[in-house]
Amino acid sequence: MALPRAIVWLGGCMKSLARRPAQSLAPWYSARGMTSAKRCQHTAPQSTSCAWQLRDDCFELQYGGLVMHFDYVWLRDHCRSASCYNAKTNQRNLDTAIVELAIRPSKTRVDEESLFLTWPDGHVTRFSLAWLAENSYEGQKQNAVQPRILWNAEIYTSAKVPSVSCENFMNSDQELKKFLKDFLLYGIAFVEDVPATLEATETVAQRVSLIRETMYGRVWNFTSDFSRGDTAYTKLALDRHTDTSYFQEPCGIQVFHCLRHEGTGGRTLLVDGFHAADKVFQETPDNFDLLTKVPIKHEYIENVGEYHNHMIGIGPVLNVYPWNNEVYMIRYNNYDRAVINTVPHDVVQRWYVAHRALTSELRKPENELWVKLKPGKVLFIDNWRVLHGRESFTGLRQLCGCYLTRDDVLNTARSLGLKA
């Protein structure tokens, strides 16, 4: 039989009823729980219209400008009642494995702020509509996981991003928060007035995160003595690249401190890889897509003195979140790229075209930010985003630094109230 439909104008007192065809998929309901009602709202500007529908395979919700779909088992699994979720520990109590996969609510009610679902066993689940919008697939597609500002040299220079003094950085959580906010937005940040010692550099690094131990040691200190099997240990110029591409999980953050340089050259090159990737996405989306899907090997082979290492990391050049195509890691290092034997022959040519498109963007002069590192100036680099390189140099140039665990950097940021 035909189902009634009500339209409720909350800005006044008028209600109108109409008939809905019987062959429609499912009834619509108002946010006040009226059977088959669609609510339109004409009140304060901040108010949000809401309508909902019980479909055969999901609950459909229109709210906050989004049309969202929630599987019924998803709604039962994400119940935030005290018996299903521990609000003190923020952990699930419900055993998901015992939830019937074909479960459907026996009763449904929606008011201006909440969705109420009564399940066949009598359990009641309440969701805030705002929480559903924030945590829906459709909502996530529109939101960046981590806010960022894409930049070239002019954009970054014009922003006049301030460095933080070592004293303020070490003693003020507010200054640390400002530092991390800029770091998350741009992928680079500087601490000034740091004593030019390995110990002071280590202390500054630990203010942000745990230091990641690698085969290079905990905190490394090197010159151009070729003591390791890497071009970084020479005076040669280095093209833009990300570090540890040959790790299964490349190091997240890199810290550099030039302790002394008695010579010329040696400027540090910084390039926003996400900016370049976005240009490829905008201009040649097929190239972007290929770079996110084709796995490539990177390799580090070292047989120098006492050091014997053979590291292999496998992954696409661009790593993205599949629901919104947001790039979260670029793995780009032409020095360490291994033999391409993970790509069938009919894809190889297209991969080279795509890689060339990204390389062309990365090498555009307007994207190059050149920085002269000096004693006292510590540079933090997001190694999943910002590529670095250097000019060739003369004389003695001594650098120290370390890698930081990415999770702990983001944890520090979140604990200070930042989105990360």
C-alpha positions in Angstrom: 0.0 0.0 0.0 1.0 3.6 -0.4 3.0 5.2 2.5 2.3 8.7 3.8 5.0 11.3 3.5 5.2 14.3 5.8 7.2 17.5 5.2 7.9 19.4 8.4 8.9 23.1 8.4 10.6 23.7 11.7 10.6 27.4 11.1 6.9 27.5 11.4 4.0 25.2 12.4 2.8 24.0 9.0 2.9 20.3 8.1 1.8 18.8 4.8 1.2 15.2 4.0 1.4 13.5 0.6 1.3 10.0 -0.8 4.4 8.1 -1.9 4.2 5.5 -4.6 4.0 2.0 -3.3 6.8 0.8 -5.7 9.4 3.1 -4.2 12.5 1.3 -2.6 11.9 2.4 1.0 10.2 5.1 3.0 11.8 8.4 4.0 11.5 9.6 7.6 11.8 12.9 9.2 14.4 13.9 11.8 11.5 13.9 14.4 10.8 10.2 13.9 7.6 10.7 11.9 6.7 7.8 9.7 7.9 8.4 6.1 8.7 12.1 6.7 11.2 14.3 5.0 12.3 17.2 7.0 13.3 20.6 5.6 14.6 23.2 7.9 14.3 27.0 7.7 15.7 28.2 11.0 19.0 29.6 12.0 21.8 29.5 9.4 23.8 26.9 11.4 20.9 24.5 11.4 21.3 21.4 9.1 18.6 19.7 7.2 18.2 16.0 7.6 16.3 13.2 5.9 16.7 9.4 6.1 15.7 6.2 4.5 15.8 2.5 5.4 17.0 0.7 2.4 17.2 -3.0 1.9 21.0 -3.0 2.3 21.8 0.1 4.3 20.6 3.1 6.2 20.7 6.3 4.0 21.1 9.6 5.7 21.1 13.1 4.2 22.7 15.5 6.6 25.2 18.4 6.5 25.1 18.5 2.7 26.1 14.8 2.5 24.2 11.8 1.3 25.7 8.9 3.4 25.2 5.2 3.5 25.7 2.9 6.5 25.5 -0.8 6.5 23.3 -2.1 9.3 26.1 -4.4 10.7 28.4 -1.3 10.7 25.9 0.6 12.7 25.6 -2.3 15.3 29.4 -2.7 15.4 30.0 1.0 16.1 27.5 1.3 18.9 28.9 3.6 21.6 26.8 2.5 24.5 28.5 1.6 27.7 28.1 -2.2 27.1 29.6 -2.0 23.6 32.3 0.7 24.0 34.6 1.7 26.9 34.6 5.5 26.8 37.4 5.7 29.4 39.8 3.6 27.3 38.3 4.4 23.9 38.2 0.7 23.1 35.4 -1.5 21.7 33.8 -4.0 24.2 31.5 -5.5 21.6 32.6 -8.8 20.1 32.1 -8.1 16.4 32.2 -11.8 15.5 28.9 -12.4 17.3 26.9 -9.7 15.5 24.5 -11.2 12.9 25.7 -10.1 9.5 22.2 -9.7 8.2 21.1 -7.7 11.2 18.5 -4.9 10.8 17.0 -2.6 13.4 13.5 -3.3 14.6 12.8 0.3 15.3 14.3 3.6 14.0 13.9 7.1 15.2 15.7 10.3 14.3 15.4 13.7 16.1 17.2 16.9 15.3 20.6 15.7 16.6 20.5 11.9 17.0 19.7 8.6 15.4 18.2 5.9 17.6 18.2 2.3 16.6 16.5 -0.5 18.5 17.9 -4.0 17.5 16.0 -7.3 17.6 17.4 -8.2 21.0 16.1 -4.9 22.4 19.5 -3.2 22.6 19.3 0.5 21.8 22.1 2.4 19.9 22.3 6.2 19.8 24.4 8.1 17.3 25.0 11.8 17.0 24.2 12.8 13.4 27.3 15.0 13.5 29.4 11.9 14.5 27.9 9.9 11.6 28.7 12.7 9.2 32.3 12.9 10.4 32.9 9.2 10.4 31.0 8.2 7.2 32.8 7.1 4.1 31.3 10.0 2.2 32.6 12.4 4.8 36.1 11.0 4.8 36.2 11.4 1.0 35.9 15.1 1.4 38.4 15.5 4.3 42.1 15.4 4.2 43.6 13.0 6.8 46.3 15.5 7.4 45.9 19.2 6.6 48.8 20.6 4.4 49.8 23.5 2.3 51.3 22.5 -1.0 54.2 24.8 -1.9 56.8 25.8 -4.4 59.7 28.1 -3.6 57.7 31.3 -4.0 54.7 30.1 -1.9 57.0 28.9 0.9 59.1 32.1 0.9 56.1 34.4 0.8 54.6 32.5 3.8 57.5 33.7 5.9 57.2 30.6 8.1 59.2 31.5 11.3 61.9 29.4 12.8 61.7 28.7 16.5 64.5 29.4 19.0 66.0 26.4 20.7 65.2 27.8 24.2 61.5 28.3 23.4 61.3 25.0 21.6 62.7 23.1 24.6 60.8 24.9 27.3 57.4 25.9 25.9 54.7 23.5 24.8 53.0 26.3 22.9 56.2 27.0 20.9 56.5 23.2 20.3 52.9 23.2 19.1 53.5 26.1 16.7 56.6 24.3 15.4 54.7 21.1 14.8 51.8 22.9 13.2 54.1 24.5 10.6 55.9 21.2 10.1 52.6 19.4 9.4 51.5 22.1 7.0 54.7 22.4 5.0 56.7 19.2 5.7 59.8 21.2 6.9 60.6 23.3 10.0 63.7 24.9 11.6 65.0 25.2 15.1 67.6 28.0 15.5 70.4 28.7 18.1 71.1 25.0 18.8 74.6 24.3 20.1 76.7 22.9 17.3 77.1 19.5 18.9 75.8 16.0 18.3 74.5 15.9 21.9 72.5 19.1 21.5 71.1 17.9 18.2 70.0 14.7 19.8 68.3 16.5 22.6 66.4 18.7 20.2 65.3 15.7 18.2 64.0 13.9 21.2 61.8 16.9 22.1 59.6 15.8 19.1 59.8 12.0 18.9 61.7 8.9 19.6 64.8 8.4 17.6 64.7 5.5 15.1 67.7 3.2 15.2 68.9 2.1 11.7 72.1 0.5 10.3 73.5 4.0 10.2 73.3 4.1 14.0 71.1 6.1 16.4 72.5 9.6 15.7 74.9 9.8 12.8 77.8 12.1 12.4 79.5 12.1 9.0 81.8 13.9 6.5 82.7 13.3 2.9 85.1 10.5 3.8 83.2 7.7 1.9 83.1 5.7 5.1 79.8 4.2 4.1 78.6 2.9 0.7 76.5 5.9 -0.1 76.9 9.0 -2.3 75.9 11.2 0.7 79.3 10.4 2.1 81.1 12.2 -0.8 81.4 15.9 -2.0 79.2 15.2 -5.0 76.0 17.0 -5.7 72.9 15.0 -4.8 69.7 15.2 -6.9 66.4 15.4 -5.0 65.3 12.2 -3.4 63.7 10.7 -0.3 65.8 8.7 2.1 65.5 5.0 3.0 63.3 4.2 0.1 64.8 0.7 0.4 63.1 0.2 3.8 59.8 -1.6 3.8 58.6 1.4 5.8 60.9 4.4 4.9 61.9 6.6 7.8 59.2 9.2 8.5 61.2 12.3 9.7 64.8 13.3 9.0 66.9 15.7 11.1 69.9 17.6 9.7 72.4 19.8 11.5 75.5 21.2 9.8 78.1 21.3 12.6 80.7 23.0 10.5 81.6 23.8 6.9 85.0 25.2 5.9 84.6 25.6 2.1 82.1 26.6 -0.6 78.8 25.2 -2.0 76.8 22.6 -0.2 73.5 24.3 -0.2 70.5 22.0 0.7 67.7 21.6 -1.9 64.1 21.0 -0.7 61.2 20.2 -3.0 57.6 19.5 -1.9 56.8 16.1 -3.5 53.1 16.4 -2.7 53.0 19.6 -4.7 54.6 17.9 -7.7 52.3 14.9 -7.4 49.3 17.1 -7.3 50.4 18.8 -10.5 50.6 15.3 -12.2 47.2 14.5 -10.8 45.7 17.6 -12.2 47.4 17.5 -15.6 47.7 13.8 -16.4 45.5 11.7 -13.9 46.4 8.5 -15.7 50.1 9.0 -14.9 49.2 9.7 -11.3 47.1 6.6 -11.1 49.8 4.4 -12.5 52.4 5.8 -10.0 50.1 4.8 -7.2 49.6 1.2 -8.3 52.8 -0.1 -9.8 55.2 -1.6 -7.2 58.8 -0.7 -7.6 61.9 -2.1 -5.8 64.5 0.1 -4.1 67.7 -1.4 -3.0 70.7 -0.6 -0.8 73.8 -2.8 -1.2 76.8 -1.9 1.0 80.0 -3.8 1.3 82.4 -1.2 2.8 84.8 -2.2 5.6 82.8 -3.7 8.4 79.4 -2.7 6.9 77.5 -5.4 5.0 73.9 -4.5 4.2 71.4 -5.5 1.6 68.1 -3.7 2.1 65.1 -4.0 -0.2 61.9 -2.0 0.0 58.9 -2.5 -2.3 56.1 -0.1 -3.0 54.7 2.4 -5.5 56.3 5.8 -6.0 53.1 7.5 -4.7 51.2 6.0 -1.8 47.6 7.2 -1.5 44.6 6.7 0.7 42.2 4.8 -1.7 39.0 6.6 -0.6 40.2 10.1 -1.4 43.4 9.8 -3.4 45.3 11.9 -0.8 49.0 11.2 -1.1 50.6 10.3 2.2 54.0 9.1 1.1 56.3 9.6 -1.9 59.0 7.0 -2.4 61.4 8.7 -5.0 65.1 7.9 -5.2 66.6 7.4 -8.6 69.9 6.4 -7.0 68.5 3.5 -5.1 65.8 2.3 -7.5 66.5 -1.4 -8.2 66.1 -3.4 -11.4 62.5 -3.0 -12.6 61.3 -6.6 -12.6 57.9 -6.1 -10.9 56.2 -4.6 -14.0 55.0 -6.6 -17.0 56.5 -5.5 -20.4 53.2 -3.9 -21.6 53.2 -1.6 -18.6 56.9 -0.6 -18.5 56.7 2.1 -21.2 53.7 3.7 -19.6 55.4 3.6 -16.2 58.4 5.4 -17.6 56.1 8.1 -19.1 54.4 8.6 -15.7 57.7 8.6 -13.8 59.1 11.2 -16.3 56.0 13.4 -15.7 56.6 13.4 -12.0 60.4 13.9 -12.4 59.7 16.9 -14.7 57.6 18.5 -12.0 60.1 17.8 -9.3 62.9 19.4 -11.3 61.1 22.6 -12.2 63.3 25.5 -10.9 60.2 27.2 -9.4 59.8 24.2 -7.1 63.3 24.3 -5.7 63.8 25.8 -2.3 67.6 26.3 -1.6 68.7 26.6 2.0 72.2 27.1 3.4 72.5 25.0 6.5 74.9 26.4 9.2 75.9 25.6 12.7 73.0 26.2 15.1 70.3 25.7 12.5 68.5 22.3 12.7 66.3 21.2 9.9 63.4 18.8 10.3 62.2 17.2 7.0 59.1 15.0 6.5 60.8 12.3 4.5 57.4 10.9 3.3 56.7 14.2 1.6 59.7 16.6 1.0 62.6 15.5 -1.2 66.0 16.8 -0.4 69.3 17.1 -2.2 72.4 19.3 -2.2 75.0 21.2 -4.2 78.5 19.8 -4.6 80.9 21.4 -2.1 84.5 22.0 -1.3 86.3 21.8 2.0 85.4 20.0 5.2 81.6 19.7 5.8 80.4 17.9 8.9 76.8 17.0 9.4 75.0 15.1 12.1 71.4 14.0 12.3 69.0 11.2 12.8 65.7 9.7 11.8 62.6 10.0 13.9 59.7 7.5 14.3 56.8 9.0 12.4 54.1 7.6 14.7 55.6 9.4 17.7 55.9 12.7 15.9 52.2 12.5 15.0 51.4 11.4 18.6 53.2 14.4 20.0 51.2 16.7 17.6 47.9 15.1 18.5 48.6 15.3 22.2 49.0 19.0 21.8 45.7 19.3 20.1 46.7 19.3 16.4 45.1 17.3 13.6 47.7 14.8 12.4 
